[in-house]
């Protein structure tokens, strides 16, 4: 699953908090989350690739770790403040 969101930020706002880029790769698959902010345009790139459709119980810890990193990144705040 891959997607990119483009968000246009009003020119009188500035970024205060943006999450850091993340990459996780393990036996279950790989995940990346990347933020780009330039000239009041915010691009959020998301990519999740699972290695399998069905996982055995022995593979659950790797899958869980990958999905927890994914969920954590998606809950990261994007905070902007009005320029005074």
Rosetta blueprint (number, residue, H / E / L):
1 X L
2 X E
3 X E
4 X E
5 X E
6 X E
7 X E
8 X E
9 X L
10 X L
11 X L
12 X L
13 X E
14 X E
15 X E
16 X E
17 X E
18 X L
19 X L
20 X L
21 X L
22 X E
23 X E
24 X E
25 X E
26 X E
27 X L
28 X L
29 X E
30 X E
31 X E
32 X E
33 X E
34 X E
35 X E
36 X E
37 X E
38 X E
39 X L
40 X L
41 X E
42 X E
43 X E
44 X E
45 X E
46 X E
47 X E
48 X E
49 X E
50 X E
51 X L
52 X L
53 X L
54 X L
55 X L
56 X L
57 X H
58 X H
59 X H
60 X H
61 X H
62 X H
63 X H
64 X H
65 X H
66 X H
67 X H
68 X H
69 X H
70 X H
71 X H
72 X H
73 X H
74 X H
75 X L
76 X L
77 X L
78 X L
79 X E
80 X E
81 X E
82 X E
83 X L
84 X L
